[in-house]
Amino acid sequence: MQRWMFACVVLLAGCGSATTGEPADTVVQAATTAPAINEAVCSQSVPPDFDFDADPDAMLAEATRLEPMLGQVLAYGSERPDEFSGYRLEWIGPNDASVVITMTSDRERHVEALEQVVEYPDELIVCVGPVSGVDAQELLDELDAELRSRAASWGKNTAGQVEIGLFADDEAFAQELTDRYGDRVKLQVGSFAFPMPDPLPNSRCESLDNTSEQPGLTIEVTTPGRALGRSGGDVRSISLEAVLTNTSDQLIEFSSGAAIGYLLDASSTVVADSGQVEIPAVGIPVRIEPGESAVLPVVVSTSSCNPADGYVVPAGDYNLVATVYRGPDQQLLSTPLPVEVS
């Protein structure tokens, strides 16, 4: 079960001065009403299970077709740095994209002006952001030193916000940032947005149904020296080892990487994985002679992947298993190891 990430084209807007002539909103406009805001697109919260069957050739054609329009909205926004939050190409359906631009105010005026200069007005989405890209960068610079000591990720998004990913045990800091900066920051704690959305989002827990075992190879995770904690360093990432032993009479050889650890509840359902720790699937050669063993690092977390459990899994008894990358669409599963979360 290899983790694949669908690669969208996302462009962060620079706020330099434009050199494309007169501002577009000096054109005399007809009296029209701006279309309603596309809330899902503007909030960058399109459901993660949004289903579309991407055709790479069709996607490339769509992105190429809209590329000039990206330049048009960038030029428009760059002429208005105090109002311009960002822009991007957003996939909203099967091989179907729109150009999104975020401004801080007077949305209807910007819609009317942009519709006069873009090539495909029907594929334009104008959003409203809390601050300009310039102001968001200033806030990012202000927060940088503080975030370096406790955040998993941070950066400026295209919606006029500083986007911050915190570890699952840091709800208190998330609340502090919300109280300080309001909607100028967009927060994620562990695997989910902060505050937890209502209704709850879909579970992000993966299924282990597609994993397998290799004859002649046993995989066992080393026993932790103590219970796994629900706060502090453990929730961020627990580093263990997987011991791979060749019990066959043949050489076993493949390319792998760090193993992904999972916590399973009493019903053998995945409830936690590696959290926000990115794990390379390749880069470690595995070569095991008969009767010999090899060791791979395992990373697991007590960060919940099921929103019904909150940001961190409840205290209790679990089974820990690890998946070892064996090749495309082939993940090897370790023997379950009983562990305690306290």
C-alpha positions as CSV (number, residue, x, y, z in Angstrom):
1,M,0.0,0.0,0.0
2,Q,2.1,2.9,-1.2
3,R,1.1,6.4,-0.4
4,W,0.5,8.4,-3.6
5,M,-0.2,12.1,-3.6
6,F,-2.2,13.6,-6.5
7,A,-0.1,16.4,-7.8
8,C,-2.2,19.5,-8.6
9,V,-0.7,22.7,-10.1
10,V,-0.7,25.2,-7.3
11,L,1.0,28.6,-7.9
12,L,1.8,31.0,-5.2
13,A,1.4,34.6,-6.2
14,G,4.2,37.1,-6.0
15,C,3.2,40.7,-5.3
16,G,5.7,42.6,-7.5
17,S,4.8,45.5,-9.6
18,A,3.1,44.8,-12.9
19,T,4.1,46.1,-16.3
20,T,1.0,45.4,-18.3
21,G,-0.5,48.8,-19.0
22,E,-3.6,50.4,-17.5
23,P,-5.5,48.7,-14.6
24,A,-8.3,46.6,-15.9
25,D,-10.9,48.2,-13.6
26,T,-10.7,51.5,-15.5
27,V,-12.8,49.9,-18.2
28,V,-16.4,51.0,-18.1
29,Q,-18.4,48.1,-16.8
30,A,-22.0,47.0,-17.4
31,A,-24.2,46.7,-14.4
32,T,-23.9,43.0,-13.4
33,T,-24.0,41.0,-10.2
34,A,-20.9,39.0,-9.3
35,P,-21.4,35.2,-9.0
36,A,-21.6,33.8,-5.5
37,I,-18.4,32.7,-3.9
38,N,-17.5,29.1,-4.3
39,E,-17.1,28.4,-0.6
40,A,-15.4,25.0,-1.0
41,V,-12.8,26.3,-3.5
42,C,-12.2,29.6,-1.7
43,S,-11.7,27.9,1.7
44,Q,-9.4,25.4,0.1
45,S,-11.4,22.7,1.8
46,V,-12.6,20.5,-1.0
47,P,-13.3,17.1,0.6
48,P,-10.3,14.8,0.5
49,D,-12.4,12.0,-1.0
50,F,-13.5,14.2,-3.9
51,D,-13.6,11.6,-6.7
52,F,-12.3,12.3,-10.2
53,D,-10.6,10.1,-12.6
54,A,-7.7,12.2,-13.9
55,D,-6.5,11.7,-17.4
56,P,-2.8,13.0,-17.5
57,D,-3.1,14.0,-21.1
58,A,-6.4,15.8,-20.6
59,M,-5.1,17.5,-17.5
60,L,-2.0,18.7,-19.3
61,A,-4.2,20.1,-22.1
62,E,-6.4,21.8,-19.6
63,A,-3.5,23.4,-17.7
64,T,-1.9,24.5,-21.0
65,R,-5.2,26.1,-22.1
66,L,-5.6,28.1,-18.9
67,E,-1.9,29.1,-18.5
68,P,-2.3,32.5,-20.3
69,M,-5.2,33.2,-18.0
70,L,-3.0,32.6,-14.9
71,G,-0.7,35.3,-16.3
72,Q,-3.7,37.7,-16.8
73,V,-4.9,37.4,-13.2
74,L,-1.3,37.7,-11.8
75,A,-0.9,40.9,-13.8
76,Y,-4.2,42.2,-12.4
77,G,-3.3,41.3,-8.8
78,S,0.3,42.6,-9.1
79,E,-1.0,46.0,-9.9
80,R,-2.9,46.0,-6.6
81,P,-0.5,44.6,-4.1
82,D,-2.4,46.0,-1.1
83,E,-5.5,43.9,-2.1
84,F,-4.0,40.9,-3.8
85,S,-3.8,37.7,-1.7
86,G,-2.8,35.1,-4.3
87,Y,-3.8,33.0,-7.2
88,R,-3.7,29.4,-8.4
89,L,-5.0,26.8,-10.8
90,E,-7.6,24.7,-9.0
91,W,-8.9,21.3,-10.1
92,I,-12.7,21.2,-9.5
93,G,-13.7,18.1,-11.5
94,P,-12.6,15.4,-13.8
95,N,-9.8,17.0,-15.9
96,D,-11.6,20.3,-15.2
97,A,-9.8,23.3,-13.7
98,S,-10.5,26.9,-12.9
99,V,-8.3,29.9,-12.2
100,V,-8.7,31.2,-8.7
101,I,-7.7,34.7,-7.5
102,T,-8.1,36.0,-4.0
103,M,-8.5,39.7,-3.2
104,T,-9.1,41.4,0.2
105,S,-12.1,43.6,-0.6
106,D,-14.6,44.9,-3.2
107,R,-15.1,41.4,-4.7
108,E,-17.8,42.5,-7.1
109,R,-15.7,45.2,-8.5
110,H,-12.8,42.8,-9.1
111,V,-15.1,40.2,-10.7
112,E,-16.4,42.8,-13.2
113,A,-13.0,44.1,-14.0
114,L,-11.4,40.7,-14.4
115,E,-14.2,39.4,-16.6
116,Q,-13.1,42.0,-19.1
117,V,-9.5,40.9,-19.3
118,V,-9.4,37.1,-18.8
119,E,-9.9,34.7,-21.7
120,Y,-12.4,32.4,-20.1
121,P,-14.6,34.4,-17.6
122,D,-16.7,31.4,-16.9
123,E,-13.7,29.6,-15.5
124,L,-12.7,32.4,-13.1
125,I,-13.3,32.1,-9.4
126,V,-12.8,35.3,-7.3
127,C,-12.4,34.8,-3.5
128,V,-12.0,37.1,-0.6
129,G,-9.1,36.7,1.8
130,P,-8.4,38.3,5.2
131,V,-5.1,40.0,4.2
132,S,-2.9,40.6,1.2
133,G,0.0,38.5,0.2
134,V,2.3,41.3,1.4
135,D,0.7,41.3,4.8
136,A,0.6,37.5,5.0
137,Q,4.4,37.4,4.3
138,E,5.0,40.0,7.1
139,L,3.0,37.8,9.5
140,L,4.9,34.7,8.4
141,D,8.2,36.5,9.0
142,E,7.0,37.5,12.4
143,L,6.1,33.9,13.3
144,D,9.0,32.1,11.8
145,A,11.3,31.9,14.8
146,E,8.4,30.8,17.1
147,L,7.2,28.1,14.7
148,R,10.6,26.6,14.1
149,S,10.7,25.3,17.6
150,R,7.2,23.6,17.6
151,A,5.5,23.4,14.2
152,A,5.6,20.6,11.6
153,S,5.1,23.0,8.6
154,W,4.3,26.6,7.9
155,G,4.0,28.9,4.9
156,K,1.9,31.4,3.0
157,N,-1.1,30.1,1.1
158,T,-3.0,31.6,-1.9
159,A,-6.0,32.6,0.2
160,G,-4.3,35.4,2.2
161,Q,-3.3,33.3,5.2
162,V,-0.4,31.9,7.0
163,E,-1.0,28.1,6.9
164,I,0.5,26.2,9.9
165,G,0.6,22.5,10.6
166,L,1.0,21.6,14.3
167,F,1.6,18.3,16.0
168,A,-1.4,16.5,17.4
169,D,-0.5,17.3,21.1
170,D,-0.4,21.0,20.5
171,E,-4.1,22.1,20.7
172,A,-3.3,24.7,23.3
173,F,-0.8,26.4,21.0
174,A,-3.3,26.2,18.1
175,Q,-5.9,28.0,20.3
176,E,-3.3,30.6,21.3
177,L,-2.6,31.3,17.6
178,T,-6.3,31.5,16.8
179,D,-6.8,34.0,19.6
180,R,-3.9,36.1,18.5
181,Y,-4.4,36.1,14.7
182,G,-8.0,35.0,13.9
183,D,-8.6,34.1,10.3
184,R,-5.2,35.4,9.2
185,V,-3.9,31.9,10.1
186,K,-5.2,28.5,8.9
187,L,-4.3,25.8,11.3
188,Q,-4.0,22.0,11.2
189,V,-3.4,20.0,14.3
190,G,-2.1,16.5,13.6
191,S,-4.2,15.1,10.7
192,F,-7.2,17.6,10.9
193,A,-8.1,21.2,10.8
194,F,-8.3,23.3,13.9
195,P,-10.8,23.7,15.4
196,M,-12.2,20.3,14.4
197,P,-14.8,20.8,11.7
198,D,-18.5,20.2,12.4
199,P,-19.7,17.9,10.9
200,L,-16.6,15.8,11.3
201,P,-14.4,15.2,8.2
202,N,-13.9,11.8,6.8
203,S,-11.4,9.4,8.4
204,R,-7.9,9.5,7.0
205,C,-7.1,6.0,8.2
206,E,-5.7,3.7,5.6
207,S,-6.7,0.1,5.0
208,L,-4.1,-2.6,5.2
209,D,-6.1,-5.0,3.1
210,N,-3.7,-4.7,0.2
211,T,-0.6,-5.6,2.2
212,S,1.0,-9.1,1.9
213,E,3.7,-11.3,3.3
214,Q,6.7,-12.7,1.5
215,P,7.4,-16.4,1.9
216,G,10.7,-16.9,3.7
217,L,10.8,-13.4,5.1
218,T,9.7,-12.5,8.6
219,I,9.2,-8.9,9.7
220,E,9.1,-8.0,13.4
221,V,9.0,-4.5,15.0
222,T,11.2,-4.1,18.1
223,T,9.3,-3.7,21.4
224,P,9.2,-0.1,22.7
225,G,10.9,0.4,26.0
226,R,7.8,2.0,27.6
227,A,4.2,2.9,26.9
228,L,3.6,5.3,24.0
229,G,2.6,8.7,25.2
230,R,-0.4,10.8,24.1
231,S,1.6,14.1,24.5
232,G,5.1,15.4,24.1
233,G,7.7,13.8,21.8
234,D,5.9,10.5,21.3
235,V,2.9,12.0,19.6
236,R,5.2,13.6,17.1
237,S,6.9,10.5,15.9
238,I,8.1,7.3,17.6
239,S,11.2,5.8,16.0
240,L,11.4,2.0,16.2
241,E,13.0,-0.7,14.1
242,A,11.7,-3.5,11.9
243,V,13.9,-6.6,11.8
244,L,13.7,-8.4,8.5
245,T,14.9,-12.0,8.7
246,N,15.5,-14.3,5.8
247,T,14.3,-17.8,6.7
248,S,14.6,-19.2,3.2
249,D,17.6,-20.7,1.4
250,Q,17.6,-17.9,-1.3
251,L,19.0,-14.4,-1.3
252,I,16.3,-11.7,-0.7
253,E,17.0,-8.4,-2.3
254,F,14.9,-5.3,-3.0
255,S,14.9,-1.5,-2.6
256,S,12.9,-0.1,0.3
257,G,12.8,2.8,2.7
258,A,11.6,3.7,6.2
259,A,8.7,1.6,7.3
260,I,5.3,3.1,8.1
261,G,3.9,2.1,11.5
262,Y,0.2,1.9,12.3
263,L,-1.8,1.4,15.5
264,L,-4.7,-1.0,15.3
265,D,-7.6,-1.1,17.7
266,A,-9.2,-4.3,19.1
267,S,-11.2,-4.7,15.9
268,S,-7.9,-4.5,13.8
269,T,-8.9,-1.1,12.4
270,V,-6.1,1.4,11.8
271,V,-6.5,4.4,14.1
272,A,-3.1,6.0,13.9
273,D,-0.2,6.2,11.4
274,S,3.0,8.2,11.0
275,G,1.2,11.5,11.5
276,Q,2.8,14.5,9.8
277,V,6.2,12.8,9.4
278,E,6.9,12.4,5.7
279,I,8.6,9.1,5.0
280,P,10.5,8.3,1.8
281,A,9.3,5.0,0.2
282,V,12.7,4.2,-1.3
283,G,16.4,4.9,-0.8
284,I,17.4,2.0,1.4
285,P,18.8,-1.2,-0.3
286,V,17.7,-4.5,1.4
287,R,20.0,-7.5,0.8
288,I,19.6,-10.4,3.1
289,E,21.4,-13.7,2.8
290,P,19.7,-16.9,4.0
291,G,19.7,-16.9,7.8
292,E,20.6,-13.3,8.0
293,S,18.7,-10.2,9.1
294,A,18.4,-6.5,8.1
295,V,17.0,-3.6,9.9
296,L,14.7,-0.7,8.7
297,P,13.6,2.3,10.7
298,V,9.9,2.4,11.6
299,V,8.1,5.7,12.2
300,V,4.7,5.7,13.9
301,S,2.7,8.3,15.9
302,T,-0.2,8.4,18.3
303,S,-1.7,11.1,16.2
304,S,-5.3,10.0,15.3
305,C,-6.3,9.5,11.7
306,N,-10.0,9.1,12.8
307,P,-11.6,12.4,13.7
308,A,-14.1,10.7,16.0
309,D,-11.1,10.0,18.3
310,G,-10.0,13.6,18.3
311,Y,-6.4,14.7,17.4
312,V,-4.8,11.9,19.5
313,V,-5.8,8.3,19.9
314,P,-7.4,7.4,23.3
315,A,-5.2,5.7,26.0
316,G,-5.4,1.9,25.9
317,D,-4.0,-1.2,24.3
318,Y,-3.3,-1.5,20.6
319,N,-1.5,-3.6,18.1
320,L,1.4,-2.0,16.2
321,V,2.2,-3.2,12.7
322,A,4.5,-1.8,10.1
323,T,4.4,-1.9,6.3
324,V,7.7,-2.3,4.3
325,Y,7.9,-1.1,0.8
326,R,8.7,-4.0,-1.5
327,G,7.9,-2.5,-4.9
328,P,5.1,-0.7,-6.7
329,D,1.8,-1.7,-5.3
330,Q,3.5,-4.2,-2.9
331,Q,3.7,-3.5,0.8
332,L,4.9,-6.2,3.2
333,L,3.2,-6.4,6.6
334,S,4.9,-7.1,9.9
335,T,3.8,-9.3,12.7
336,P,1.5,-7.5,15.1
337,L,3.1,-6.2,18.3
338,P,1.0,-5.4,21.4
339,V,1.7,-1.9,22.7
340,E,0.2,0.4,25.3
341,V,-0.7,4.1,24.8
342,S,-0.9,6.0,28.1
